């Protein structure tokens, strides 16, 4: 595609998203989500282990939380491997 002017959107001043910077931000978000997930899993495991005596009633809650969080690391890893799948081969913007 070669053209002196390409207009995207309904107005001439709408911003275009650049794939590289978008992927960088999405990668950062995935990294933060991975960290939050890991911290919650550690918390849930520790909570389940500490749920004895008067806290025993909370053990199922911590176990359920850990079970709910278990698939997230694999899902985040899969999403991260797909970040570049939507990028075009080459784009020249002047």
C-alpha positions in Angstrom: 0.0 0.0 0.0 1.5 3.3 -1.1 -0.4 6.5 -0.6 0.5 10.0 0.3 -2.3 10.2 2.9 -4.2 7.5 4.8 -7.1 8.5 7.1 -8.1 6.1 9.8 -11.4 6.6 11.6 -14.0 9.2 11.3 -12.0 12.3 12.1 -8.5 13.2 10.7 -6.9 13.4 14.2 -7.8 10.0 15.7 -4.7 8.3 17.1 -3.4 5.0 15.6 -2.1 2.3 17.9 1.5 1.2 17.2 1.9 -2.6 17.7 5.3 -2.5 19.3 4.5 -0.1 22.2 1.1 -1.8 22.6 2.8 -5.2 23.0 5.2 -3.7 25.5 2.4 -2.4 27.7 0.4 -5.7 27.4 3.6 -7.6 28.4 3.9 -5.3 31.4 0.3 -5.9 32.3 0.7 -9.7 32.0 3.8 -9.5 34.2 1.9 -7.6 36.9 -1.0 -10.1 36.7 1.5 -13.0 37.0 3.0 -11.4 40.1 -0.4 -10.7 41.7 -1.5 -14.3 40.9 1.6 -15.8 42.5 1.2 -13.6 45.6 -2.4 -14.6 45.9 -1.5 -18.3 45.5 1.1 -18.0 48.3 -1.4 -16.2 50.5 -4.1 -18.8 49.8 -1.7 -21.7 50.5 -0.4 -20.1 53.7 -4.0 -19.3 54.8 -5.1 -22.9 54.2 -2.2 -24.2 56.2 -2.8 -21.7 59.0 -6.6 -22.4 59.2 -6.6 -24.4 62.3 -8.5 -24.0 65.5 -10.8 -20.9 65.4 -9.7 -20.2 61.8 -10.6 -23.8 60.6 -13.8 -22.5 59.0 -11.8 -20.4 56.6 -9.7 -23.4 55.2 -12.3 -24.1 52.4 -12.2 -20.5 51.3 -8.4 -20.5 50.9 -8.5 -23.9 49.2 -11.1 -22.6 46.7 -9.1 -19.5 46.0 -6.0 -21.6 45.3 -8.0 -23.8 43.0 -9.5 -20.8 41.2 -6.1 -19.3 40.7 -4.3 -22.5 39.6 -5.0 -22.1 35.8 -4.1 -18.4 35.6 -0.2 -18.8 35.3 -0.7 -21.1 32.2 -3.3 -18.7 30.8 -1.0 -15.7 31.2 1.9 -17.6 29.7 -0.3 -18.6 26.7 -1.4 -15.0 26.2 2.1 -13.7 26.4 3.2 -16.0 23.6 0.5 -14.6 21.4 1.4 -11.0 21.7 3.1 -10.7 18.4 0.6 -12.7 16.5 -1.5 -9.7 15.5 1.5 -7.6 14.3 2.1 -7.2 10.6 5.3 -8.2 9.0 6.5 -4.7 8.2 5.0 -1.3 8.5 6.6 2.0 7.5 5.2 5.1 9.1 6.5 8.5 8.1 
